[in-house]
Amino acid sequence: MDLLQTIALYAVPVVFAITLHEAAHGYVARMFGDQTAWMLGRVTANPLKHIDPIGTVLLPGILLLIHSPILFGWAKPVPVNFGNLRNPKRDMLWVAMAGPVANVIMAIGWALLMKDSAPGALFDSAALSKMAMAGVQINVMLMAFNLIPIPPLDGGRVVASILPRSLAHSYTQLEPYGLFIVMGLLLLDNQLGVINAFIRPLIQGTVSLIAALVGV
């Protein structure tokens, strides 16, 4: 498969995986009392409201180009004022988990499409089947990557929500350095294996669960 074909197959799954992930955070934040994302028009499936030129387009494109085993990216973060939540510490967990859960739901949807586009199935399209397979892979990878327990990733916010207040406050102080820590771990993963050891079981377990649910 050449580069243009790869981009064509991955473009739609990547954009929607990242943007709907962010929109889900805003939607759940609104449910729990914070209207910030809603008032700014960020609780929407319109990709143009969420696309970050580097995180949504450039970085995933480079990772595809170099055939990276890990594909990830980001959209413009949906603004959430945790102080507006009815119970900030508890509700932070649900807001954080909304993005990864949205990715799992999308992965299930892509898996259903992959099943229906197989030879002899409803749509019987090789191209659609490949795009659907990419959709499953991308969403599962994005879910697993975001659950790495380092702030500001969703997993870090989940940990902060669970920890006692004093420990949670200290833990969230990592946030300004969190992405640098994650990138460093990714660069050193061949030697340390920390990221791989965390996300591989998540990816394998989620894919197995989806396969069992959908029957593919």
N, C-alpha and C positions, 0 to 999 in steps of 0.2 A: 504494500500500500504506500503510495507516494505521499509527500507532505500535504499537498492540497486536499487529497482525499481524507487524510487523517484530520485535518482542520475542519473540513466539511462535516465529518461524522461526529466530531467532539464539540463543535461550537455550541450547538443548541443545548446539549446536556450540561456543559460547563456553565454557561450563562445562567440557566434556570436553577441549577444546583446551588450556585452561589447566591443569586438574588432572592430566591424563595426562602433560603436559609435565613437571610437577614430580615425579610419581611415577616417571617414567623416570630422572630424575637419581638418586633414591634407590635404584632397582633396580640401576643400573650401579655406583653407589658401593658397594653391597653386594657385587657381583661382584668388585670390585677391593679389597675388604678392610675397608670402613667400614660397620659395622652400625648407625650412629646412627639413620638414617631408619627402618630396619626395626624397631628396638626401640621407636621412638616411634609405630609404626603408620602411617607415612606412605607406605609402599610399597603403595599400594592405589588402585583405581579409584573408590573412594567419594568423590564430590565434597565431601561434608560435612567430610572430613578436611583438605581443601585450600583451601576457599573463603575468600577475603579479602573482606569486605564492600565495601571501596572498589575494590580492583583487579580483582575478579572480577565484581562486580555494578554498582556505581555508575559507575565510569569507562567501561566498555564501553557502558553504557546511555546515558550522556551523549553519547559519540561517535556512537552510532547516532542519537540525537535530533537532533544538529546536522549529520548527514550528513557526518561527517568522512571524508576520503579514506583516512585511516590508522586502523585499528582495532587496539587493543592493550589489554593488561591484564596482571594478574599474580595468582597465588595466593599463599598463605602459602609462603615459601621453604622447600624441603625442607632440613633441617639436614644438612650434609656436613662431617665432620671430615677435611680433606684430609691431616692428619698421620697418619691411620689407614690411608691407602691404601698399597699395597705399594710403589709408586714414585710419591710424591705429585706431582712435577712432570709426569711423563709421563701418569699416570692422570687428572690433572685435565682433560686434553683430552677423554678419552672420557666422563667424567662430564658435562662441559659440553655436549658434542655430543649427549648422549642426549636432551635436551629437544627441540631442533630436529629431530632425526631422527624422534622420536615424532610431531611435527607433520606431517612429510612423509608418514609412514606413514598417519596419520589422513586427510590430504588425499587420498591415493590411495584409501582406503576410501570416503570421501565421493564421490569422482569415479566409482567403480564404482556406488555407489547412484544417483548422478545419471543415469548411463547406463541403469540398470535401471528408473528411474522415468519415463523419457521416454515420450511418447505412443506407444502400441503395444508398449511394452516389458513386462517381467515385472510390474511394479507399476502402471505407468501412472497416476501421481499427480502433479498439478501442484504441490501443496503440498509433497510429499516431495522433488520435484525442486528446488524453490526452497530448501528446507532443506539439501539436499545441496550445492547450489551455494554457499550461505552457509558450509557446513562447509569446502569447499575454500578459499574466500577467506580465512576466519578463520585456518585453520591455516597457510596459506602466508604470510600477513601476520605472524603470530606468530613463525614460523620466521625470517623475514627480520629482523624487529625485534630478536629476541634475538641475532642474529648481528652486530649493530652492535658493533665492536671497542672497546667502552668498558666497563671493569668497573663494577658487578658483573654486567653482562649476560653471557650465555654466550660471545659473541664476544670479550669482554675476557678471559675465563678461557682461551679457546683461544690468544689472543695471548700471555698470560703463560706458558702452557705451552710455547710455541715459542721465546720469547726466551731468551737466555742468562740465567743466574741473577741476575746483578747488575742487568741491565736489567729483568728480570721483577719483581724486588723493588720497583724504583722505579715501575714501571708500575702495580703493584697498590696503590700509595699513593693512586691516584686514586679507589679504590673508594668512600670516604665521600661523594665529590662526584659520582660517576658519573651517578646518575639526574638530578641537577640539571643537569649538562652536557647530557644527552640531552634533557631537557625544554626547556632553553634553545634547543638546536638545532632541536627540533620547532617551537617558537614562531617562530623566525626562518627557518624553512625556505623561506618564500616569497621571502626576500631572498637567503639563502645557498645553499639547495638541497643542503646537505650530506647530510641524511638521505635525501632523495628520490634523490639520485645514487647512494647506496649500496644502498638496498633495492629500488628499481625494477627494476634488472637481475636481482637475485636472485628477485624475485617473477615477473617475466616468464619467466625461464629455467626456474624450477621449474614454473610452470603449463604451459609448452610441453612439458616433459619428462613431466609427469603425463598431459597430453592424448595424447601419443604412446604412452605405456605402456598407457593405458586404452582409447584409441580413441574419444575424445569430441571 
